[in-house]
Structures are given as structure tokens and as C-alpha cells.
Amino acid sequence: MTQQVKQTSLNVRVEDIIKANQTVKDVVYHTPLQRNELLSERYECNLLLKREDLQVVRSFKIRGAYNRIKNIPQEELVNGVVCASAGNHAQGVAYSCRALKIKGKIFMPSTTPRQKVSQVALFGREYVEIILVGDTFDDSYIEAQRCCEQEQSSFIHPFDDHDVIAGQGTVAVEILNDCEEPIDFVFASIGGGGLISGVSTYMKSISPGTNVIGVEPAGAASMKSSITNGQLTSLDYIDKFVDGAAVKTVGERTFDICKTILDDIVLVPEGKVCTTILELYNENAIVAEPAGALSIAALDFYKDQIRGKTVVCIVSGGNNDIGRMQEIKERSMMYEGLQYYFIVNFPQRAGALREFLDEVLGPTDDITRFEYTKKNNKDNGPALVGIELQKREDYDLLIQRMLKKGFPYTEVNKESNLFNLLI
């Protein structure tokens, strides 16, 4: 592994990360490295959380953004800076612009949660202009590049930049400085790859025995796909739910580092991420955004390997919009096998609906949604029915009763196009 680190030294060196740590130390918070008793007990290990959700902009992104801007010569900052971001990088750039008193234009996808847009405006104030464009990061990235060329501004890349990667690597500097014992595993999220590239570069140089595990959402596995294919690979479609890590194409620099240094990449279903968000909030009073919960969500897939070990999970961000909580709960329940949606064709006989309620639903089943799909034919038209189960095992019994009583149905959960249309 030492040889592998040397191969990537032309990209980012340990010395660059140490220098970045000096550059950002007066601006960023030295976030706590906290032992979590509940998670340690659950996974039978010594589990430590690196709380970047408590950062000055509630994510690690301030580190790379500030380090990059501080390394731009003053004469090149006359026309300001430009960036593209799904939210957290934008906040880091906005905060840096205000701190350094320079102008910035920030391009964000139109799908960015309102809470993140508001935070960017709050941190940047009169120093930044926010432009919402496109549905994904990649859309806003193209527009930002076009603006940058036209106005001769300095582009602040969210991940594929030497100074940005070095800045994100300062997370690892703090982890190793604060942990008194050898670290066996570090789990960190992957979006474009800036965080995991900086952290793995520093970790593998200073603590080569530490396993560095990247974590991607299953619906946006761009780094995993690139490494599997042996070349930088762009995904045609991504699930945008884990917005802080939903990137169609990772960086060239970050890909080069990750394919060489990373020990593994875990893909986590979006529903599992939602379950983790709810558990962190309910059990630990930690507000994590979807990308911030990725590292902890991966633990179930590594529980045998981490037993008895010292493990660090980087909680990369806490910019979660409270308006998304209903969707998060619903996705979690669907992943856990507790929430189902059906198109039910009620038989054309008197009392069919009452029969469904009395003889098809189990004693602990609950209807969470009921909507006729044909408003002008409620007597015998199909209906969208949402059913919440108390236990996953109740599903088979529900299906058996539906078939036995003669209620033809389509399970919407299993039809992605239908689900997106109706739910």
C-alpha cells in the first residue's frame, strides 16, 4: 500500500494536506471525534463519529473551498469565483467569499432542497449570486463552466481539484490527531470523490494499516462503476435522492486516487440511508443529511469485519431539509418492508370495500392512503391503496388474503414508472 501512495503523490501529497490544515485552521471548526456508545454496542466495536455535521457550514466542504480560494493569486480574483454545487460546496464557497470579501456566482440544480439554497444566501450575503439551473449537479456544472469562460472568473471545482482534495484531507489530520489508538477502519461517503481522496491519501500515508472504505448510494454508484470498468464512466441515470452524493461522473483526479488507494466501496440502498437518518435522529439526536448518513448506513454491510475493531465514520454533513422528513420516513418503511402501495381492482359487488377492510386487512395493518383512480366511477373503479404493516412478515399473509378474496391488484412498489407517477 505504501507503494500505491507514492504513485498518487503527483496528485496530492501528505505535505499538501498538512499545508492545507494550516491554511484552514483559523476558519473551520476542529470538529469533535465522538465515541458513540449505542452504535459501538450494536456493532460490537469501538465506533467513533467524526462530526462534520457540526462544521461551520454544517459540512466538510468549507475545508476544500477555502483552501482552493486562498491558493488563487490575488490578481486572478479580480473577476471573482464561480462554482457548481448540489448545496454543501456552494455553502463552503459562499462562506469563503464573504470571509475573503470576493464576489462569487454559485450555480445549483433547481432540485436542490430549499434549505440549502437559503443557507448559501445566508453565508454569502451580498458577496454571492445564486443561479438555479438544471435537474442535476452535472447540468449546473455545464452552465457554471460556460459562465466562467465568458467572464474569465476562477472556477472552484467541488471535488476534482488539487487544493480542494488537500483541503478535504484535513478531516483525516484531525481524526489521527484526536484518536489515541490505532484505527482499523474509516468509512466516508463518495459523491465526486474529493473527501474520500483527501482522507485516503493522508490515512494511507500516516496509518497504512487503516482500511479506508468509500460509501456510495446504490442509485448513483459512479465511482464503483468507474473502478469496475477500469476507466472513468459516466452514468446515464442516477437517483437524485442522496443529493450530496448524486453525481453522474466522478473526477479524473479522484478516480485516479480511489482506484489506487481505496480498500473497498460499499453501495447502500437509498432506503437504508433513510432508515439510518431516522435512527440517528431518534436515538442520538443527530441531524444528518442523506450523504452524511452514508458512512453509518454502510456498517450493516461490514458488521462481521468491524467486530472488535476501532472504526471511524465521517458524518459528512447535516444540511437536511425538515420538509423531506415525510419522504425519508416513507422510503425507510418501504426499504424495511413495512409500506406498500397497490392498485386494487374492487369486484363489482355490493360491500366489496367493506369486505376488503374486514377480511383482507390484518388486525395490525393500517391504510395510509386511499384514492380512486377514476373520480367519475367510484363504484367499481380501481383504487390506489397504501398499506402500512407492523412487521415485514405480515406481507405474505396480506397477499394471500387478497388473492383468496378475489381482489385483483398491481403492486406499485415493484413498478418503478408507476410508482414515480402515482407516489
Order of alpha helices (4+ residues) and beta strands (2+ residues): alpha-alpha-beta-alpha-beta-alpha-beta-alpha-beta-alpha-beta-alpha-beta-alpha-alpha-beta-alpha-beta-alpha-alpha-beta-alpha-alpha-alpha-beta-alpha-beta-alpha-beta-beta-alpha-beta-alpha
